[in-house]
Amino acid sequence: MAAAPARGRESVHPVSSTVNPSNGGGFDGDADDQAAPFALRLEPMERGWVRVRVEGELALTSASTLELAVERELQENSHVLLDFSRIDFIDSAGLRAMTALVRAAKAKGRELRLSSDMPDHARRLMEIVGLLPFVPIEAEDSPHEGDDPNPS
């Protein structure tokens, strides 16, 4: 796993997975044309927040990458704004990662929010499984002034 991003610099974590429908949906490491792309971009924000941009598919092969990256940011006393504006798909492993992150943020006394710029399919899925009461949607796409995790 890559080292934690330096504050003030963006960090990108690309991941690729491949599913081959010809073998019953199993993993096929040689079928590059069927890759399910996934990338995380960690972008420091003001007042102790970090934006985690999730791109592609949040699925079995990528959920743990998201979970580890966000948990690391929470451990470093950051609040996290999850940006799903470029997410294409979320499966049950992605939802499990989301519930784990809700618990981790609560245990560390940190905020975990969703960016309001989210595809309808992702928002609807969060509603159906009941995650929205636990992960507020950030209406302004920027954290509130009083949310500094390290008040002076």
Residue, then its C-alpha position, 0 to 999 in steps of 0.5 A: m500500500a502506498a504511503a500516506p499522502a503529504r498534506g497539501r498534495e493529492s494522492v491517487h490510488p488506481v486499482s483495476s479488476t477484471v470479470n470475465p463473463s465467459n467463465g461464469g463471472g470469475f476473475d480473469g487477469d488477462a482480459d484487460d478490455q473488460a477491466a473495472p476501473f477504480a481510483l481514489r483521489l485524496e485532496p486536502m481541504e480547509r479546516g482539517w477535512v480531506r476530500v476522497r474522490v471515488e471513481g469507477e466501480l466500488a466493488l469487491t476488488s476495490a472496497s478494501t482500498l477505499e476502507l483503508a485509505v479513509e481509515r488512515e485519514l480518520q486516524e490522522n485526525s481528519h474529517v472525510l468528505l466522500d465524493f462519489s460524483r464519478i462512481d459508476f457502480i456500488d455492490s454489497a462489498g462497497l456498502r459493507a465498506m461504507t458501514a465500516l467507515v461510519r463506525a470507524a469515524k464515530a469511534k474516532g470522533r470524526e465526521l464522515r460526509l457525502s458530497s451532494d454531487m452524487p449520481d442518482h443510482a448511488r443516492r438511491l442505494m444509500e437511501i434503500v439500505g438506510l445509510l443516509p441518516f449516518v452519513p450526511i450529505e454535504a449540501e454546499d460541497s464544503p465543510h462547515e466552519g466549526d468542524d475543525p477536528n483539531p480546534s485551537 
